[in-house]
Amino acid sequence: MNLVSETTFRDSVGAIGQTLLLFYGLFILISYMKLFSKANKPMWLALIPFVNAYVIQKIIFGEKRGWTMLIYFIPVVDGLYAIYTRINFCKVYGKSLGFGIFGAFFIGISNFIMAFSDSEYLGPTEHIFLD
């Protein structure tokens, strides 16, 4: 009877994957904190779920449009709206439409580029559905 559990290769790969996922999450979080500070928002707001989505909506569409994050709770529409907001998020930091499409699929890389390059916050953009 063997009471000592053996570590398998599969267990090691799982631990490495979880560690990489943790570092990727921290990478995105730090990038968002830097982007919030560029938009003159408190950096710590990036740490709070749902509040950070609200602040991102305010960064993109202005102070009175934070409630538009509720569109994320509408099934089917939420995916399209996420791409739309991501493209506009890149635009308010001075990036092009092409970079915004890239940013919709590679959030971590695009956040890092916007946060740690010379890009500046240009101010809110118009909301296609409300203005």
Residue, then its C-alpha position, 0 to 999 in steps of 0.5 A: m500500500n503506497l500512501v505517498s502520492e506521486t507527481t505526474f508530468r500532467d500535474s507539473v504542466g498544470a501547475i506551470g500553466q496556472t502560474l503563467l495564467l496568474f502572471y498574465g492576469l497580473f500583467i493585464l492588471i498592471s497595464y490597466m492601472k497605468l492606463f487609468s492613471k493616464a486618464n486621471k482616474p485612481m489606479w486602484l479602481a482597476l482592482i475592483p471587478f465591475v467598478n473597473a468596467y464602469v470606469i472604462q466606460k467613463i474613460i471611453f464615452g465620458e463621465k455621464r456614460g458609465w451606465t452603458m456597461l449594463i449592455y454587457f449583460i444583454p446576451v449575444v449583444d455583449g460580445l459585439y459591444a465588447i469589441y466595439t468598446r475595445i476599439n474605442f478604448c484604443k482610439v481614446y489613447g490615440k491608436s488607429l482602427g487597425f490597432g483597435i481590432f488587434g486590441a480586441f483579440f490581444i488585450g494584454i499586448s495592446n494594453f501593454i503597448m498603450a500603457f508603457s508607450d508615449s500614447e496619451y489619453l485624448g478624451p472621450t469619444e462619441h457613443i454610436f448608439l447614444d449621440 
